[in-house]
Amino acid sequence: MNEKIFEGVKADLVANEDYLRNHEPRFRISAEAVKATNESSGDQPRLLDIGCWPGYLSLYFKRQGWEVSAIDLKPDRIPIISDAGIDLIAHDLNENPELPYPENHFDSILFTEVFEHLNPASFERLFTGIEKCLKPGGRLILTTPNRLALNKNLLIPNRWSEPEVDEEGHGHWKEYRLSEVIKCFASTDLGIIRKETVSFYSNLGRSNETGYFPLSDWRNHPNKPRNFAKIAINPIRNIPIFRDSLIVVAEKNRKEG
């Protein structure tokens, strides 16, 4: 990442600093996976950020010179995104899985920590729409929690037999194994170039009083027993199958004319 630009974004979104402490590794890994397919043409590359709140990556790529579009359930809560010249719209993918954008439009689509919030019944239409909106050679970056992460999700086998959502359908519908995510690409022309488990959060401790902090600093925060237990099992949490998150990067196939 361009550290100078990212530091500026952090300063402008300081109200969400606790969220950043939790999610910064995800932001960094996702940003590194983004690709402009028309780098050699001199055209301004285009990015879509699906579920963009609180706006770190949307702002970052806008300030990198990209043309950025963004989707969020409640765009009014992030006026800084629209004020930056980003095309931000309200769009509920559970109600309408189709994406309101032209064909072959985006170089990259960020789809990070949104997948688990969606009704699985929408996936076929959603992935068809993502493929349609990407340029040939365009890239989708998807991240989502790992169903097999070594935490309460693994210890309660039937936890996802019913969605954990409110009356409006907001919440986690399900968390997934890597193989389940890969199946969503089967009917598309998106070729998977990266699929793996990653550890976004294993280096973090947390307490209700002080929020997220480096796990190595556990002695200086409340919830000492719980955070010490995290340290004790960290070697196991970082075994690939038990890592906390999944990342899948796919590219739209280039079709020869």
Secondary structure, 3 states (H helix, E strand, C coil): CCHHHHHHHHHHCHHHHHHHHHHHHHHHHHHHHCCCCCCCCCCCCEEEEECCCCCHHHHHHHHCCCEEEEEECCHHHCHHHHHCCCEEEECCCCCCCCCCCCCCCEEEEEEECCHHHCCHHHHHHHHHHHHHHEEEEEEEEEEEEECCCCCHHHHCCCHHHCCEECCCCCEECCCECHHHHHHCCCCCCEEEEEEEEECCCCCEEEECCCEEEEHHHHHHCCCHHHHHHHHHHHHHHCCHHHCCEEEEEEEECCCCC
